[in-house]
């Protein structure tokens, strides 16, 4: 008996579109036009018997039917990929190399990667915390996680995680602030800066944070600075000062109460982290599985962090 399956290309397109919430980005992943993805979605919606997406002026979002369908379909796709990996490398381990920025590897990737290995013990993962730029003598990793620097020929780029810069400090240091602190109160407190030394890396700093809260041009005269975010976080944990850091890099510290957010003021991060995948690696099921898993983890972190609150003083 013939199985009453929906059109399989449309299922693949829907799985990608539901992750990206963008027909254009789904088309880029699959190597087809946004119009082709839209046509496949209409086919699938006709087969399902109802809308899976709400079309809006600024993009698309899943309907409740689409959300449930996407959740179940993702699990099926993960199982298909795992079965493919097992069939492709019988009795052995398939290895995936991940090259990652230092602080993201330390504070975000490392605490999570064990969960992936528990679910997929047949896939070995090699994480390398290394500079963004590598020489032609070094082999290309299967996946690379860094800030985007524009289009790279032959490399698929997907936004992994964005987020916001927030002010954090230890509970003891935060307790030294007045009961209803204002940004001006921080000027008398020790501040920790992050000064990126690698060319092309930049994000907003304390000067931008103070400017967004209403200060004019401000030069901080006395600070403690580090060239890596995770070093600034470690110094903050030791009570050296307040730090302005990405919210998704201090999830564990905030959850455990070792750090607290000192102000309800945040700045959107201008340079999101992206996953870069060479086209040659995209066809490997073990790479596709880890890539999909990481993208889902990025969405989970983004939902946990919530939207940027913007430069609005508490109580304003």
C-alpha positions as CSV (number, residue, x, y, z in Angstrom):
1,X,0.0,0.0,0.0
2,X,1.3,3.5,-0.9
3,X,1.9,5.6,2.2
4,X,-0.2,8.8,2.2
5,X,2.8,11.1,2.6
6,X,2.9,14.8,1.9
7,X,5.3,16.1,-0.8
8,X,8.7,15.4,0.7
9,X,10.5,18.4,-0.8
10,X,7.8,20.6,0.8
11,X,8.5,19.0,4.1
12,X,12.2,19.7,3.9
13,X,11.4,23.3,2.9
14,X,8.9,23.7,5.8
15,X,11.5,22.4,8.3
16,X,14.0,25.0,7.2
17,X,11.4,27.8,7.0
18,X,10.1,27.0,10.5
19,X,13.6,27.3,11.9
20,X,14.5,30.5,10.1
21,X,11.0,32.1,10.1
22,X,12.1,33.3,6.7
23,X,11.4,31.9,3.2
24,X,14.5,33.8,1.9
25,X,16.9,32.2,4.5
26,X,15.3,28.8,4.1
27,X,15.8,29.1,0.3
28,X,19.4,30.1,0.9
29,X,19.9,27.0,3.0
30,X,18.3,24.7,0.4
31,X,19.7,26.4,-2.7
32,X,16.4,27.5,-4.1
33,X,14.6,30.8,-4.5
34,X,12.3,32.3,-1.8
35,X,9.5,32.0,-4.4
36,X,10.1,28.2,-4.7
37,X,9.9,27.9,-0.9
38,X,6.6,29.9,-0.9
39,X,5.2,27.6,-3.6
40,X,6.1,24.5,-1.6
41,X,4.5,26.0,1.5
42,X,1.3,26.5,-0.4
43,X,1.4,22.9,-1.6
44,X,2.0,21.6,1.9
45,X,-0.8,23.9,3.4
46,X,-3.2,22.5,0.8
47,X,-2.2,19.0,1.8
48,X,-2.5,19.7,5.5
49,X,-5.8,21.6,5.0
50,X,-4.9,24.8,6.7
51,X,-2.3,27.6,7.1
52,X,1.0,26.8,8.6
53,X,2.4,30.4,8.5
54,X,1.0,33.8,8.9
55,X,2.3,36.1,6.2
56,X,3.2,39.5,7.5
57,X,4.7,42.6,6.0
58,X,8.0,42.1,7.8
59,X,8.2,38.3,7.5
60,X,6.3,35.1,8.5
61,X,5.4,33.4,11.8
62,X,4.1,30.0,12.5
63,X,0.4,29.4,13.2
64,X,-0.4,27.1,16.2
65,X,-0.8,24.2,13.7
66,X,2.5,25.1,12.1
67,X,4.3,25.3,15.5
68,X,3.1,21.8,16.5
69,X,3.9,20.4,13.1
70,X,7.4,21.9,13.1
71,X,8.1,20.5,16.6
72,X,7.1,17.0,15.6
73,X,8.8,17.2,12.2
74,X,12.1,18.4,13.7
75,X,12.2,15.2,15.9
76,X,11.6,13.1,12.8
77,X,14.3,14.9,10.8
78,X,16.7,14.4,13.7
79,X,16.0,10.7,13.8
80,X,16.5,10.5,10.0
81,X,19.8,12.2,10.3
82,X,20.9,9.9,13.2
83,X,19.9,6.8,11.2
84,X,21.8,8.1,8.2
85,X,24.9,8.6,10.4
86,X,24.7,5.1,11.8
87,X,24.2,3.6,8.3
88,X,27.0,5.6,6.9
89,X,29.7,4.7,9.5
90,X,28.7,1.3,10.8
91,X,30.4,0.4,14.1
92,X,32.5,3.6,14.1
93,X,32.4,7.2,15.1
94,X,31.9,10.1,12.7
95,X,33.8,13.2,13.8
96,X,32.7,16.8,13.5
97,X,35.2,19.6,14.0
98,X,33.9,22.9,15.4
99,X,36.1,26.0,15.4
100,X,34.8,28.7,17.8
101,X,35.5,32.1,19.3
102,X,37.2,31.7,22.7
103,X,34.5,33.2,25.0
104,X,31.6,31.6,23.2
105,X,33.4,28.2,23.4
106,X,34.0,28.7,27.1
107,X,30.8,30.1,28.4
108,X,28.1,28.9,25.9
109,X,29.2,26.0,23.8
110,X,31.2,23.9,26.3
111,X,28.3,23.7,28.9
112,X,25.9,22.5,26.2
113,X,27.9,20.1,24.0
114,X,27.7,17.2,26.5
115,X,23.9,17.1,26.0
116,X,24.4,16.6,22.3
117,X,26.9,13.8,22.9
118,X,24.4,12.1,25.2
119,X,21.8,12.1,22.5
120,X,24.2,11.2,19.7
121,X,27.0,9.0,21.2
122,X,28.0,7.9,17.7
123,X,29.2,11.4,16.7
124,X,32.5,12.6,18.1
125,X,32.9,16.3,18.4
126,X,36.2,18.2,18.4
127,X,35.9,21.8,19.7
128,X,38.8,24.1,18.9
129,X,38.8,27.6,20.5
130,X,41.0,29.5,18.0
131,X,41.2,33.0,16.3
132,X,38.7,33.7,13.6
133,X,41.3,34.1,10.9
134,X,43.2,30.9,10.0
135,X,45.8,30.2,7.4
136,X,45.5,28.3,4.2
137,X,47.7,25.6,5.7
138,X,45.0,24.8,8.3
139,X,42.2,22.5,7.4
140,X,38.7,24.1,7.2
141,X,36.5,23.0,10.2
142,X,33.1,21.4,9.6
143,X,31.5,24.2,11.5
144,X,32.9,27.6,12.6
145,X,31.2,30.0,15.1
146,X,32.2,33.6,15.0
147,X,30.9,37.1,14.3
148,X,29.9,37.4,10.6
149,X,32.2,39.4,8.4
150,X,30.0,39.3,5.3
151,X,29.4,36.8,2.6
152,X,32.0,34.1,2.1
153,X,32.0,32.2,-1.2
154,X,31.1,28.5,-0.7
155,X,30.1,28.9,2.9
156,X,26.6,28.8,4.3
157,X,26.1,31.3,7.2
158,X,23.2,31.0,9.7
159,X,22.6,33.3,12.6
160,X,23.2,31.3,15.8
161,X,22.6,33.9,18.5
162,X,22.2,37.6,19.0
163,X,21.2,39.0,22.3
164,X,21.8,42.0,24.4
165,X,24.7,43.6,26.5
166,X,23.7,43.9,30.1
167,X,25.4,45.3,33.2
168,X,26.3,42.5,35.8
169,X,28.0,42.4,39.1
170,X,28.3,40.2,42.2
171,X,25.4,40.5,44.7
172,X,27.9,42.1,47.2
173,X,29.1,44.7,44.8
174,X,25.6,45.5,43.6
175,X,24.5,46.0,47.2
176,X,27.0,49.0,47.4
177,X,24.8,50.9,45.0
178,X,22.1,53.2,46.3
179,X,18.6,51.7,46.8
180,X,17.3,53.2,43.6
181,X,20.5,53.4,41.5
182,X,20.9,55.5,38.4
183,X,23.5,55.0,35.6
184,X,25.4,58.0,37.1
185,X,26.0,55.9,40.3
186,X,28.1,53.5,38.2
187,X,30.7,56.2,37.4
188,X,31.9,55.9,41.0
189,X,32.1,52.1,40.8
190,X,34.9,49.9,39.3
191,X,34.1,49.1,35.7
192,X,35.4,46.2,33.6
193,X,35.9,46.8,29.9
194,X,36.3,44.4,26.9
195,X,38.8,45.6,24.4
196,X,38.9,43.4,21.3
197,X,42.4,43.2,19.8
198,X,41.6,41.1,16.7
199,X,40.9,43.2,13.6
200,X,37.3,43.3,12.6
201,X,35.9,42.5,16.1
202,X,33.9,45.2,17.8
203,X,30.8,45.7,19.9
204,X,29.3,48.5,21.9
205,X,31.0,49.3,25.1
206,X,30.5,51.3,28.3
207,X,30.7,54.6,26.4
208,X,27.8,53.6,24.2
209,X,25.8,52.2,27.2
210,X,26.2,55.5,29.1
211,X,25.3,57.5,25.9
212,X,22.1,55.4,25.5
213,X,21.1,56.3,29.1
214,X,21.3,60.0,28.4
215,X,24.9,60.9,29.0
216,X,26.8,62.8,26.3
217,X,30.3,61.9,25.2
218,X,32.0,60.2,28.1
219,X,35.5,58.9,28.5
220,X,36.1,56.4,31.3
221,X,39.3,57.2,32.9
222,X,39.9,54.3,35.3
223,X,38.9,50.8,34.2
224,X,40.1,47.2,34.2
225,X,40.2,45.8,30.7
226,X,40.5,42.4,29.0
227,X,40.6,41.3,25.4
228,X,38.2,38.4,25.9
229,X,34.7,38.5,27.3
230,X,35.0,35.4,29.5
231,X,38.0,36.9,31.2
232,X,36.0,40.0,32.0
233,X,33.2,37.7,33.4
234,X,35.7,35.8,35.6
235,X,37.0,39.1,37.0
236,X,33.5,40.3,37.6
237,X,32.8,37.0,39.5
238,X,35.8,37.8,41.7
239,X,34.3,41.1,42.6
240,X,36.7,43.3,40.5
241,X,33.9,45.5,39.2
242,X,30.8,45.7,37.1
243,X,31.0,44.3,33.6
244,X,29.0,44.9,30.4
245,X,28.6,41.5,28.7
246,X,26.3,39.5,26.4
247,X,23.4,38.1,28.4
248,X,23.7,34.6,26.9
249,X,27.3,34.3,28.2
250,X,26.2,34.7,31.8
251,X,23.1,32.5,31.8
252,X,24.6,30.1,34.3
253,X,26.0,32.8,36.6
254,X,22.7,34.7,36.7
255,X,20.7,31.5,37.2
256,X,22.9,30.5,40.2
257,X,22.8,34.0,41.7
258,X,26.6,34.4,41.5
259,X,26.0,37.5,39.3
260,X,23.0,39.8,39.2
261,X,21.8,42.3,36.5
262,X,22.4,45.7,38.1
263,X,20.1,47.7,35.8
264,X,17.1,47.0,33.6
265,X,19.0,48.6,30.7
266,X,20.4,46.7,27.8
267,X,22.0,47.3,24.4
268,X,21.3,45.1,21.4
269,X,24.4,43.3,20.2
270,X,25.3,44.6,16.8
271,X,27.4,41.6,15.6
272,X,25.5,38.3,16.2
273,X,27.4,35.0,16.2
274,X,26.8,32.9,13.1
275,X,27.5,29.3,12.2
276,X,29.6,29.0,9.1
277,X,29.4,25.7,7.2
278,X,31.4,24.9,4.1
279,X,29.3,23.5,1.3
280,X,31.3,20.3,1.4
281,X,30.4,19.8,5.0
282,X,26.7,20.6,4.6
283,X,26.1,17.3,2.8
284,X,27.4,15.2,5.7
285,X,24.5,14.1,7.9
286,X,26.5,14.3,11.2
287,X,27.4,17.9,10.4
288,X,23.9,18.8,9.5
289,X,22.6,17.2,12.7
290,X,25.0,19.1,15.0
291,X,24.4,22.3,13.0
292,X,20.6,21.9,13.4
293,X,21.0,21.2,17.1
294,X,23.2,24.3,17.7
295,X,20.7,26.5,15.9
296,X,17.9,25.2,18.1
297,X,20.1,25.9,21.2
298,X,20.7,29.4,19.9
299,X,16.9,30.0,19.6
300,X,16.4,28.6,23.2
301,X,19.0,31.1,24.5
302,X,17.4,34.0,22.7
303,X,14.0,33.1,24.1
304,X,15.5,32.8,27.6
305,X,17.2,36.2,27.3
306,X,14.1,37.9,25.9
307,X,14.0,41.0,23.7
308,X,16.3,44.0,24.3
309,X,14.8,46.3,26.9
310,X,16.5,49.3,25.3
311,X,18.0,52.3,27.0
312,X,15.3,52.9,29.5
313,X,16.1,53.7,33.1
314,X,14.4,51.5,35.7
315,X,11.1,53.1,36.7
316,X,11.0,55.5,33.8
